[in-house]
Amino acid sequence: MATLPPPATRKASQDSIEKKCYNIVEKFEKNIPVPNDRNRLSFCLVKYMEGEGDPPEVLVKSTKVELEGITREELAAKLNEELSQIKG
């Protein structure tokens, strides 16, 4: 039985909103230990930056990320601060 190779994927450029959002969430790797939680939160932040999603205060609760060493309110405030640097 043979398997096919995985599909080719393109890396996002360093200047893209997607890459910047994923990099922001990766800064909190110790506070969000589950990689899938970080990916889910990053995806939702990209949608927020595109005007389609909820703000970080809502996303931190609705994505149900598992947190360690930080409260949801602190994480949301830090995410807002980081995202404001992207917008500006």
Accessible surface in RSA format (square Angstrom, percent):
REM  Atomic radii and reference values for relative SASA: ProtOr
REM  Chains: A
REM  Algorithm: Lee & Richards
REM  Probe-radius: 1.40
REM  Slices: 20
REM RES _ NUM      All-atoms   Total-Side   Main-Chain    Non-polar    All polar
REM                ABS   REL    ABS   REL    ABS   REL    ABS   REL    ABS   REL
RES MET A   1   235.99 122.2 145.26  96.1  90.74 216.0 123.77 105.2 112.22 148.7
RES ALA A   2    99.17  91.2  65.64 101.3  33.53  76.3  72.06 101.5  27.11  71.8
RES THR A   3   119.72  85.1  92.04  93.3  27.68  66.0  65.62  88.1  54.09  81.8
RES LEU A   4   164.63  91.7 142.80 102.2  21.83  54.9 143.02 100.4  21.61  58.2
RES PRO A   5   110.63  80.6  90.67  82.7  19.96  72.5  97.56  80.5  13.07  81.2
RES PRO A   6   114.18  83.2  94.81  86.4  19.38  70.4 101.71  84.0  12.47  77.5
RES PRO A   7   114.52  83.5  95.97  87.5  18.54  67.4 107.14  88.5   7.38  45.8
RES ALA A   8   108.82 100.1  68.17 105.2  40.65  92.5  78.44 110.5  30.37  80.5
RES THR A   9   118.89  84.6  90.26  91.5  28.63  68.2  64.86  87.1  54.02  81.7
RES ARG A  10   234.00  98.3 201.50 102.7  32.51  77.4  81.09 110.8 152.91  92.7
RES LYS A  11   190.07  92.7 161.39  99.0  28.68  68.3 109.59  98.6  80.48  85.7
RES ALA A  12    48.18  44.3  23.89  36.9  24.30  55.3  34.71  48.9  13.47  35.7
RES SER A  13    72.36  61.1  56.34  75.2  16.03  36.9  54.35 115.7  18.02  25.2
RES GLN A  14   124.46  69.6 112.68  82.4  11.78  28.0  58.81 125.2  65.65  49.8
RES ASP A  15   118.98  83.3 104.86 104.4  14.11  33.4  28.99  68.2  89.99  89.7
RES SER A  16    26.19  22.1  16.40  21.9   9.79  22.5  26.19  55.8   0.00   0.0
RES ILE A  17    62.60  35.6  60.59  45.1   2.00   4.8  60.59  43.6   2.00   5.4
RES GLU A  18    70.72  40.6  70.71  53.5   0.01   0.0  31.20  60.4  39.52  32.3
RES LYS A  19    61.80  30.1  60.02  36.8   1.78   4.2  12.89  11.6  48.90  52.1
RES LYS A  20    74.29  36.2  71.75  44.0   2.54   6.1  33.89  30.5  40.39  43.0
RES CYS A  21     0.00   0.0   0.00   0.0   0.00   0.0   0.00   0.0   0.00   0.0
RES TYR A  22    73.45  34.3  73.30  41.7   0.14   0.4  52.24  39.3  21.21  26.1
RES ASN A  23    63.03  43.5  59.63  57.6   3.40   8.2  20.53  49.4  42.50  41.1
RES ILE A  24     8.56   4.9   8.56   6.4   0.00   0.0   8.56   6.2   0.00   0.0
RES VAL A  25     0.34   0.2   0.31   0.3   0.03   0.1   0.34   0.3   0.00   0.0
RES GLU A  26    75.12  43.1  67.18  50.8   7.94  18.9  39.77  76.9  35.35  28.9
RES LYS A  27   133.68  65.2  95.54  58.6  38.15  90.8  74.76  67.3  58.93  62.8
RES PHE A  28    19.08   9.5  18.54  11.5   0.54   1.4  19.08  11.6   0.00   0.0
RES GLU A  29    94.72  54.4  92.43  69.9   2.29   5.4  18.19  35.2  76.53  62.5
RES LYS A  30   183.82  89.7 166.85 102.4  16.97  40.4 116.97 105.3  66.84  71.2
RES ASN A  31    33.63  23.2  33.63  32.5   0.00   0.0   0.00   0.0  33.63  32.5
RES ILE A  32     0.12   0.1   0.12   0.1   0.00   0.0   0.12   0.1   0.00   0.0
RES PRO A  33    49.80  36.3  30.81  28.1  18.99  69.0  33.85  27.9  15.95  99.1
RES VAL A  34    54.76  36.0  53.37  48.3   1.39   3.3  54.76  47.6   0.00   0.0
RES PRO A  35    81.08  59.1  80.03  72.9   1.06   3.8  80.42  66.4   0.66   4.1
RES ASN A  36    92.92  64.1  90.11  87.1   2.81   6.8  25.13  60.5  67.79  65.5
RES ASP A  37    11.23   7.9  11.23  11.2   0.00   0.0   0.00   0.0  11.23  11.2
RES ARG A  38    18.88   7.9  18.74   9.6   0.14   0.3   0.69   0.9  18.18  11.0
RES ASN A  39    70.37  48.5  68.99  66.7   1.38   3.3  14.73  35.5  55.64  53.8
RES ARG A  40    88.77  37.3  81.32  41.5   7.45  17.7  50.40  68.9  38.37  23.3
RES LEU A  41     0.09   0.1   0.09   0.1   0.00   0.0   0.09   0.1   0.00   0.0
RES SER A  42     1.56   1.3   1.56   2.1   0.00   0.0   0.00   0.0   1.56   2.2
RES PHE A  43   110.27  55.2 110.27  68.3   0.00   0.0 110.27  66.9   0.00   0.0
RES CYS A  44    27.80  21.0  26.31  29.3   1.49   3.5   2.50   6.3  25.30  27.3
RES LEU A  45     0.00   0.0   0.00   0.0   0.00   0.0   0.00   0.0   0.00   0.0
RES VAL A  46     9.93   6.5   9.93   9.0   0.00   0.0   9.93   8.6   0.00   0.0
RES LYS A  47    66.78  32.6  66.78  41.0   0.00   0.0  30.20  27.2  36.58  39.0
RES TYR A  48    48.35  22.6  41.66  23.7   6.69  17.4  20.37  15.3  27.98  34.5
RES MET A  49    37.10  19.2   5.97   3.9  31.14  74.1   6.95   5.9  30.15  39.9
RES GLU A  50    87.43  50.2  53.29  40.3  34.14  81.3  34.47  66.7  52.96  43.2
RES GLY A  51    70.07  86.4   0.00   N/A  70.07  86.4  35.56  97.6  34.51  77.3
RES GLU A  52   122.42  70.3  82.83  62.7  39.59  94.3  39.48  76.4  82.94  67.7
RES GLY A  53    33.38  41.2   0.00   N/A  33.38  41.2  14.40  39.5  18.98  42.5
RES ASP A  54    68.18  47.8  66.60  66.3   1.59   3.8   1.35   3.2  66.83  66.7
RES PRO A  55    51.98  37.9  51.98  47.4   0.00   0.0  51.98  42.9   0.00   0.0
RES PRO A  56     0.00   0.0   0.00   0.0   0.00   0.0   0.00   0.0   0.00   0.0
RES GLU A  57    84.23  48.4  80.13  60.6   4.10   9.8  55.32 107.0  28.90  23.6
RES VAL A  58    67.56  44.5  64.76  58.6   2.80   6.7  67.44  58.6   0.12   0.3
RES LEU A  59     8.59   4.8   8.59   6.1   0.00   0.0   8.59   6.0   0.00   0.0
RES VAL A  60     0.57   0.4   0.57   0.5   0.00   0.0   0.57   0.5   0.00   0.0
RES LYS A  61   126.19  61.6 114.94  70.5  11.25  26.8  62.40  56.2  63.79  67.9
RES SER A  62    65.92  55.7  37.80  50.4  28.12  64.8  42.17  89.8  23.75  33.3
RES THR A  63    10.71   7.6   4.27   4.3   6.44  15.4   7.94  10.7   2.77   4.2
RES LYS A  64   162.06  79.1 144.21  88.5  17.85  42.5  88.84  80.0  73.22  78.0
RES VAL A  65     1.14   0.8   0.00   0.0   1.14   2.8   0.00   0.0   1.14   3.1
RES GLU A  66    95.80  55.0  88.58  67.0   7.22  17.2  38.33  74.1  57.46  46.9
RES LEU A  67    37.18  20.7  10.33   7.4  26.84  67.5  10.33   7.3  26.84  72.2
RES GLU A  68    91.40  52.5  83.70  63.3   7.70  18.3  35.26  68.2  56.14  45.8
RES GLY A  69    85.78 105.8   0.00   N/A  85.78 105.8  43.28 118.8  42.50  95.2
RES ILE A  70    22.27  12.7   5.59   4.2  16.69  40.2   9.03   6.5  13.24  35.9
RES THR A  71    71.60  50.9  65.90  66.8   5.70  13.6  68.98  92.7   2.61   3.9
RES ARG A  72    84.79  35.6  81.78  41.7   3.01   7.2  22.89  31.3  61.90  37.5
RES GLU A  73   118.78  68.2 108.87  82.4   9.91  23.6  70.33 136.0  48.45  39.6
RES GLU A  74    88.61  50.9  83.40  63.1   5.21  12.4  34.15  66.1  54.46  44.5
RES LEU A  75     0.00   0.0   0.00   0.0   0.00   0.0   0.00   0.0   0.00   0.0
RES ALA A  76     5.22   4.8   5.22   8.1   0.00   0.0   5.22   7.4   0.00   0.0
RES ALA A  77    60.66  55.8  49.07  75.7  11.59  26.4  55.25  77.8   5.41  14.3
RES LYS A  78    99.80  48.7  98.49  60.4   1.31   3.1  53.48  48.1  46.32  49.3
RES LEU A  79     0.20   0.1   0.20   0.1   0.00   0.0   0.20   0.1   0.00   0.0
RES ASN A  80    47.78  33.0  43.20  41.8   4.58  11.0  20.35  49.0  27.44  26.5
RES GLU A  81   109.94  63.1 102.83  77.8   7.11  16.9  35.83  69.3  74.11  60.5
RES GLU A  82    37.57  21.6  36.29  27.5   1.29   3.1   1.39   2.7  36.19  29.5
RES LEU A  83     2.47   1.4   2.47   1.8   0.00   0.0   2.47   1.7   0.00   0.0
RES SER A  84    63.81  53.9  53.37  71.2  10.44  24.1  41.40  88.2  22.41  31.4
RES GLN A  85   124.62  69.7  97.85  71.5  26.77  63.7  43.85  93.3  80.78  61.3
RES ILE A  86    35.38  20.1  12.51   9.3  22.88  55.1  17.12  12.3  18.26  49.5
RES LYS A  87   128.57  62.7  91.91  56.4  36.66  87.3  65.07  58.6  63.51  67.6
RES GLY A  88    98.82 121.9   0.00   N/A  98.82 121.9  55.01 151.0  43.81  98.1
END  Absolute sums over single chains surface
CHAIN  1 A     6196.9       4970.5       1226.4       3417.1       2779.8
END  Absolute sums over all chains
TOTAL          6196.9       4970.5       1226.4       3417.1       2779.8
